Amino acid sequence: MSVISVFTNIPTAPPKQESKILADFRRDAHPEKVNLAGREYLNEDGQTTVLPLIWKIKQQIGSDPTLTPGYLPPLGLTELTKRVVELTLGKDSPAIVENRVLGVQAVGCMGAVRLGAELLRRWCNNSASWSGPILLPSPCDDSLAETFEAAGFGNVCYYRYWDANSLGVCAENVLKDLEEAPEQSVVVLSVSGHYPTGADLSVDDWKLVADVMMQRRLFPFFLMSEQGFSKSYEKDAWPVRHCVSLGLEVMCAQSFCHTFGLYGEQVGHLLCVLKHNSFLLAVQSQLEKSVQTLWSSPPTGGARVVATVLSNPAHLIEWQEGVRSQVERCMLIREQLREKLRLLGCPGQWDHLTKQTGLYCCTGLSGHQVEFLGKRRHVYLLDIGCLNISAINSRNVDYVAESIHLAVTTL
């Protein structure tokens, strides 16, 4: 893969390792082994879970004789895209009123990224108005670079995001790298629960980033795979809404796997906000052509579930409350882990654990410490020290804390 960086001293994205970690975990026969490297939300019993409302709606859809099987149109279920656009931008968004927003159902978040990349490539080939590279945050999902390359982009670069010294996002580095980026670059921006660190920019940081995007004529490509799993649905979508309010064209790749527990359904969505509605039909035509070559027709089942919830006010409230309970559990685990490390006298500061949000968490452990955890304590996490916080529960939190303490004090 030909991935380069226009900036110096920026670490590359983490190597593809989840499949190897899972294989190592499955071979491990230790009774207290713990896999903290997965991506699904796990409940207190360590199992993926479906909210009662979602389970009920799935049963209702399955038994409804009026819902005959059949292929969806290339752009997906109309009711789904309409409701997702409203959830993301707000029903009263001027962009919606002015009919310059297009929503497309996709196969998961990465499918939405690929579809957006295909559209960008066509714009790049047909117009001289965009010519810059793709800029990804470091670290990020390693498949992002591969996805853009598969769409025909060889010039994929990284900007600094996570700062190992402060154990958080360094907004100063983000702004500096974006200010030095070539004009007309596409900047991939994580919204709500950055993977794999769980660290997000603040509202004030986002305002500064948006200003730089405008000044440097950069194109924002948002990733929002867990809207509502960090703060709230309104707050998590605020960066997207803010950029749209400034008149920027944007794309946003979304997923409803985490918040609906529909991991096997791959309900994704690509949101496109244009400057003028006169471009809408042309963009729609390009997207339809791209979908035909990528997956022809998106899956139906999960899309109907999401559309049913988002179109019913009572369901919407119940769903939000269910997700909120999961968010609160994740925050409680963060607090418990921090407190147990404090009581153990584990060297270092661990307050960053509770400052991060969403499913993911970056501990700040070194590669050697992570290796120690896997080989000596049978606790598996990503090489850069990141983990899925929901995989910790009341049965293993003491063991995980003790293991981290041993890794820190031994190495």
Summary of the structure (lengths in Angstrom):
residues: 411
radius of gyration: 21.2
end to end distance: 34.0
largest distance: 63.3
contacts: 1377
relative contact order: 0.17
helix: 47%
strand: 14%
